[in-house]
């Protein structure tokens, strides 16, 4: 639990300004903490702090001298967004510009298509492109169509040279496999994980599994039941570009997200900007399922395995032209929850459950509203060695986690985007020691 001074919160003015493809990016969180209430945050805040203290005596009583201090605090910081930009330079085999070429970007996960036409200099520019993996197709009169894959990352301009071959009659070209291009525009190494990658990786879609991270992010491992990247376990999770702060990062072993609710994960490791701080070993920006990929579809997944392990998941999703929703619930239990101290699996049950929802509304005036929220609880028995088991030691830990974020996006032009993202996060990890131990330890961290 957090302890601190008493404050009077009069008002809050959340705002954030993000220039995609422009020159500047303005945003920022301000986090308030009070006992038993988790974390409150918004991109900018206006609050009033009142402090009363007794003073000079008047009419037989002490006169009250009131001191009112107005504080206006605007905290500016830069956070990851969920958009990037793509600049495609179309040219012929002699590197001469190809104007009026039709360029299409197809999102591999969601199926959404974006299209543009190259200008007189052969450049086709896409701004405010959601992060993820795309398949680009370029066609122009007198040239053979060109198809290639690319990954869009946040807050970056992905520049691609697309040479077109002269069209010949009855020519078929089959390309199997492709070399990975080295990204030279930034020093931060990045990895992309799609919903298809998670579905095709054994065990990666289990609620408590981080296999999708350890299999696709270099330097990521699981040590004493916690995710470590490049040797450290201080990682930052974000949903739709909005960070989910957690001061119990060393005490939680429960999952932050259910992998089955993820559409795309952008993993960054090393060479972070100052806005992430100097204690972060990895940043994971999660784009959840939105419902636009479903049409009145419900999905039920049931699983049972060794150690009486179950992993169940139920989800619903649908969309219209302007609105989409996705709702899910999950539950899991196992007799092998945490890594035991010896080869004997003793006193090691775990169970948990949670819910998640994502709502998206697209206005015809260039506005978008997004809401993402989740809540879950987990229970873990602390594994015993044979000696502790003979003494009937029964330590256990209970964890609760909930978050909610609301994002308003407004597009002023092709290169200017306004983003406002207030959010809330609550986390508690309560360790409860066994009564047979002397002294008995109880630690409730919230």
Secondary structure, DSSP 4 states (H G I P E B T S, - for coil): ----------------EE-SSSS-EE---EEEE-TTS-EEEESSEEEEEEEEEEEEEETTEEEEEEEEEEEEE--------SEEEEEEEEEETT--B-TT-EEEEEETTT--EEEEE--TTSEEEEEEEESEEEEEEEE-TTB--EEEEEEE-TT-EEEEEEEEPBP-TT--------PPPP--S-SSEEEEEEHHHHHHSTTTTSTT--HHHHHHSTTEEEETTEEEETTB--EEEEETTEEE--TTTTT--S-SS-GGGEEEEEEEESS--GGG-SS-SEEEEEEE--STT-SSEEEEE--EEGGGEEEEEEEEEEE-SSEEEEEEEEEEEES--S--SSSS-BS--EEEEEEEEEEEEE-TTSEEEEEEEEEEEEEEEPPB-HHHHHTT---EEEEEEEEEEEEEEEESSSS-EEEEEEEEEEEEEEEE--TTSSSPPEEEE-
